[in-house]
Amino acid sequence: MTTQAVTTAPEILIIIVTWNNKASVLELLASLATLAYPTDALDILVVDNASHDGTKEAIETAYPQINLIYNQENLGGTGGFNTGLQWAFEQTDGRYQYFWLLDNDVLVHQRALTELVALLEAKPDIAVAGSTMMQLDYPWRINEMGAFIDRKVNIGHLILFRHLETIPAWQGYSAQELLRSEADLSKHLMHCQPYMDVEYVAAASLLIRAKVAKEAGLWRDYFIHFDDVEWCLRIAEMGYRIVVSAQSLIWHLSAAAKVPTWVLYYDNRNVLDLLSNHGANQTSLLHFKRYILKKAVYYHLIAKPDLAQLHYDALNDFEAGRFGKKDIKLSCHYQKNNQIKAVFLETSIKRILIAWPINVHAMGIQEALVQAQLQRPELQIDCMPLPNGEMVYQLPRAKFIKPFPASKIKRWLAYWRLRGQYDLIIQSDYQVVIGLSWLKSRLLFINDNDFCERPQPSWHDVLSAVVRYYKSYFKF
């Protein structure tokens, strides 16, 4: 099906939730004026979750016609969208035919809304239509075209439809350049229909019939994450279809660029609740609970015990029926990567080992490493070759340690022999090498934006976590 232009434009309320992201939400509001949809048929409601970066004042000054609700505290995505939906439900019946939920940091193609509306106008049995989400950091790559819920193998995991498929003709173009281009992915991808049935579409761009939204009610109090998934599942159980459009596009920063820390608590707790409310049997729930405990063991092994504790807290709070926002305090605090040079200049650090997943250019630390070498000639920086033995040069006069054996047991023995030989190990937050966390040295974890130091892992903590995992086979 090819969607046709909307002749009589239905009235739509756009609901945006924001928190301390002034620049992005202002950019989004500016872009909404360029939509290929009659502006007199659009109302905009921004829910500000107690931002302290001047967002509220900036919106009031630049867009006095916009409806703005300022929450007195950060209620998360759940509380923010519930605030907006509650306001929408209180409006006169029939005032709006559709609600369009948007993340505050998306870039929206000029026909994104038009295509969603045309789809729902043509198909009365569809209640929710979502946009295809492209990656902002790789604009020619699909992040998700809706998703499904894995109920068999990786219980509770989202299976992102057509995840990471690319549009070759768009490669090299920026998202800004693609915003006004022809954007029908069914013309670019094999076996791609103009729209497809899925179990969930993200509230980054979700259009829903106003009557159905009111019938479904507010989101469950998850604070963040999986709240829109649960809402879609609830709506589907009411007998409606959920679809994603290949002709409506948005661009959003990919999840791969975000390092999971405190959100792990919400992910695990909320998935347990979602599964328990949408058809999972006791066997599936037990499987996921044990999976949570297994992940806690992993975080102890890589020297992130505070993240392991988040898994225990998630499980305990689910069992106790505690939801909403949690006061989370982590023991490790991140600093910006432009401050890392001070670490390299410490005289107590004489030998540094850089793990093979580290990309010093992407993480912006090459200059700091080179300057540290110039200022401290005695500083030795060793790089690890890739697992296949390939040496990737990222530093002048780079020094590589001996490639590790392919055998897992021999490789771990090789790691063990390095104990005490280095003063600092630099690990990637995106791909941790477990064996390197046990080399009896300071540990520095880094991603594209931030870094933090962590203490060595504890045998006692690991063994306690393993015992707790195996006890679960008798407890649950």
N, C-alpha and C positions, 0 to 999 in steps of 0.2 A: 504494500500500500504506500502511495505517496501522499503525504498530507497536503491538503489544500489550504489556501489562505483563509483566515477567519474573516467572514464578511461582517457579521455583527459582533463586535468585540464584547465578550463577557466581562463583567466587573471582577477584578482580581485584587486581593490583598497580598502584598509581598511582606513576609515576616523575616526579619534579619536579627540575629542575636550577636552581640559583640562584647568583647572584654579586652580593654587595653590594647587595641589594635586600630588606632585612629587613622593612620595613613591608608590601611587596606580598606576599611569600611567607607572612607571618603572616596576612594578610587572606585569602589563598587557602586556607590550611589551615583557618581558621575556617569558610570557606564550604563546604568539603567535608563538614562535619558536617551541613549542611542538605540534602544531596543526597537525592533521592527514590530511594534505593537502600539496601539493608540495610547498615548500617555494619559488622556482624560479617562481611560478605563482602569487606571492603576492607582491604588493607594499604597503607601509604604509605611510600615510600622517597624521601627528599630527599637529593640529591647537592649538597653545597656546594663550589663551586669556589674554595676558599681565600678566602672573604669575610673582610674585616677590619672590618666594621661591626657585629659582634656577632650576626650571623645564627645561627651555630652555637649560641652560648650561649642565645639567646632561644628557639630551637626545643627545645633540651634541657630548658629550664625549663618551657615552656608545654605541650610535647607529648612527654613522656618515653617514650610508647609507640611513637612513630614511629621507623622505621629511618632512621638518619642516617649518611651517609658523608661524611667531610671530606677532600677532595683537598688535597694539599700545595701545589698550584699551580693557577692558572686554566687549565683544559684546554678552555675554550670549550664551546659547546653540544654539539659532537661528542664531546669527551672526557667531558663530564658525562653525557650520555645513554649513552655506551658503558660508563661506570663502572656506571650503573644497570642496563643490560641485562646486562652480565657478571655482576653480582650475581644478577639474576633467573635467568639461565641455569644458575647453580650450585645453585639450589634444587631440591628433590625434584621429579621429573617428575610432572606432574599437579597440583602444588600450586596453580598459577594457570591459569585458562583464558584470561585476557586480561591484556594490559598496557595501561595508559592513560597515555600520555605527555602531560605538560602543561607549558606555559610557566609561569614563576613569577609573572608579572604579569597573568594573565588573570582576568576575572570569569566565573564558570561558572553558567549557568542550572541551577536545581535538578533539571531533567529531562535535562540534557545527557548524562550517563552512561547513564541508563536507556534513552534512545532509541537510543544507539549499540549497547548490548548487545542490545536486542531485535532490532535490525536484523541483527546478525551471527548471533544465534541462529536467526533465520528464514531466512537465506540462506547455506548452507554454502560457496558458491563465492566469497563476499566475504571477503577476508582483512583488509582495513583499512577502517575507517569513521572519517571525520573530522567535526568540527563545522563549521557555518557560522560564520565569524568576522565579527562586527559591529564597527564602529568605536567605540572607547571615547569619543573626543572628539565623535562624532556618532552616538549610540547607535541611531538609527533607520536608519542607512546600512550596507549590506553592504560589508565590505572584500574578502572573498573567500569563495566557495562552492566550495572546491577550485580547481584550476587545470589548465591544459594547457601543453605545451611548444611554442613556435613553432619549427618546423623548416624553415620556408620563407622568410618575409619578414624578421622580426627574429630571426635565429637565436639560440636559447638563451634568449629572453625568456619569462618566465612570463605566460601569458594568464589573468588572474584571472577566474573564471567569475562572472557577474552583479555584477561590480565596480561599486560606487557606486550600485547600485539602492537605492531607499529604500522604507521602510514608512510611508506617509503617516499611518496611524492611530497610529503611535508617536512622531510628530514632537513635540518639546517635552518628552518624558519622559527622565529620566536612566536610565543603565544599571542603577543600583540599583533603580529602580522597575520595570524590565522583567524583573528576575531571576526573579520569581515569577509573571509574567503568562503567559497562554497564548502559546506560542512556536512554533507550527507555521507556518513561512513559506509552505508550500504552500497555505495558506488566504488568504494576503495577496498573493502574487505571481502574475501571469498565467503560465501554462504552466510552473509550478514543481511538480515531482513531489516526493513525500516524501523520495526519495533519488535520486541521479544518479551515473552513472559518470564519473570524472575520471582524470587521470593522476597527480595528486598532492594530498595534503591535508597541511596544516602540522602539525608536532609541537606546535603550541600546544594542540591537543586531538586526539589520534590514538589510536584504540583498535585494537589488533592482536591476532590470535590468538597465544597464547604459542608454539604449535608452529611457526607460520609465522615468527615473529620469530626463533626459534632456528635454523630452517632458513635464513633469509636472512642471519643473522649480524650482526656489528656494523656500524656506520656507517663509511664511508670517512673518512679522517682529514682533514677539511676545516677543522677548528677551529670555524668558524661558517659559516652560510649554504649552502644547496643540499644539505646533508647529508641532510635528510629527503626532499628531492626525489629524490635519487639512490637512496635506500632504497626509496621507493615505485616508482620505475621498475624497480628490481631485482626487487621482489616481483611486479610485473605480468609481468615476463619469465619468472617461475617459473610462470605460468599462473593467477594469482589476480586477482580484481577489486579495484579501489580505488574507493570511493564516498564521497560527502559527503552528510550528512543535513541536510535542511531543517527537521528537528524537534529538532535538538540545536544549541544556540547557546552561543557564548562571546563575550565582549567584550574587545577588545585595542586598544591604541593603534595608530592607522593609521600605515603606513610614510611617508605624506606628511608627517607631523609630525617625521620624523627626517631630519637632514641627513647625506647620505653623505660620510664622510671616509675613515678608515682601512679601513672595510669594503669599499671599492671594490677593494682588492687581493684579498680573498677572493672577492668576487662574480665577478670576471673569471677568476681562476685556476681556481676551482671549476667554473664553467660550462664552461670548456674541457675539464676532466677529465670532467665529466658527459657532454658531447656525445661525446667520444672513446670512452667506454665504453658508450654506448647508441645506437649505430646511425648516428651522423653520418658522412657520407662526407668525403673529404679536401677536396672543394670547399666544403662547409659549414664545416669547420674553418678553412680559409683565409679565408673570408668573415668569420667571427667574429674571427679574429686581426687582420684589417685594421680591423674595426670598433673593436677595442680601441685600435689606434694612432690611429684617427680621433678617438676620445674624448680621447686624450692631447693632440692638437692643440687641441681645444676648451678643455681645462683650462688650457693655456698662454695661450690667447687671453683668458680671463677673469681671469688673474692668480692662478691656483692651481697653480703648477708642482709643488708637492709631491704634489698629487693626480694630476697627469700622470705623475709618476715611479712611482706605485703601479701604473699600468697597464703600464708597462714591466717592473716587477718581477714582476707577475702572469704576463706572457707568458714572461719568462725562466725563472721557477721552474717553470711548467708544462712547458716544453721540457726542463728539467733533471730533472723528476720530483721536485721538492721540494714537500712538502705539510705539513700540520700547522700549528702556530703560527709566525708570523713576527714577529721583533722590528722593529716599525714605529715610526719616529720622524719626526714631521711638523715642518716648520719653523714652522708657524703654530699658535698656542695660543689657545683661546677663553676668554673671561671671561663671567661672568654679566651679563645685561642691566641689572641694578640697579647696575652699576658704570660705566655708560656716560657718566653726567653729567660725569665728570672729563675725558673727551675733549672734550666740547662747551665746557668752560670754558677750554681751552687758548688762550692769547692768540694763538698762531700761526694758529689757525683763525678766519678772518673771514667766509668764505662757505661754506655747506653746500648741496649739492644732494641731495635725496631722490628716489631712483628711483621710478617709478610703481608697481612691485609691492610697495613697502613699506606695511605696515599698522601704523602707529605704536601703535595700541591693542592689537592682537594681540601685538605684540612688547614691549609695556609700556614704551615710550620717550617717549610723548607728554609726560608730566610733566617728564622730564629736559630735553626740548627747550624747553618753555615756561619752565622755571626758568632755563635758560641764557640765553634771550632777555631775561628780566627782569634778570639779573645782568650781562649784557653787551649793552647797547643797540646797540652797534655790530655785533653778530652778525647776519648776513643768512642766512636759511634759505629756499631756493627749493624748490618742489615741482614735479615733472613731472606734466603731465596724462596721462590714459590714452592709449593709442595711437589711440583714436577721437576724441581731443580733449576728452573729458569731464574736468571738474575735480572731483576728490574732496576735499572739505574735511576735514582732520584736525587742523589747528592754528588757533588764533585768528589772525585777520588774515593768513591764509595768502597767500603770494605764489607765483604760478605763472609758469613760463617759457613761452615761445611754443610751441604744439603743434608736433610734428614732422611733416614731410611723410609721406604714405602710401607714396610710392615708397621702396624700400629704399635705392637709391643716394643719393637726396636726403637721406634720413634719416641715413645715415652721414656725409654731408658736414656736416649740421647738428650732429651729435655732434662732429665734428672742429673746427668753429668754436668750440666751448666749451672747447677745450684751454687750460689755464692760467687759466681764469676762476674756478675753485673751489679751495678748500683741502682740502675733504673731500667725497667722494662716498659716499653710503650706499646699498649694494646689498643686495638680498635673496638669501639663500642658496638660497631655493626657486626663484627665477626671476631669473637674472642677465641684465642688458642688456649684451651684449658691448661695444658701442660706448662705454659709460660707463667701462669699465675702462681706457680709453686717454686719459683727459682730463687727464693730467699733474697729478695731485693725489693726496693720500692716499686710500686705499681702505679702507672699513669694510664688512665683510660681516656680516649679522645674520640671525638666525632667531628663532623664538618664545622661545628660552631664552638664547642666547649670542651673542656678537659677537667678531670678531677684525679686526685690521688686517693688510693685505697690501701688499707693494710693487707698484709698477707692473709690468705685463707687459714681457717683453723681446722685442724683435724677433728677436734672435739665437736665443732659445729657440724661438720660434714657427717660424722658418724651418727650424731643425734638426728640429723635430717634423714639419713638412710633408715635408721631404726623407726622413725615416725612414719616413713613411707611404707615399710613392710608391716608395721602394726595396723595400717589402714585396712589390710586384708582381713583383719579380725574385728576391727572396730565398727566399720560402716555396716 
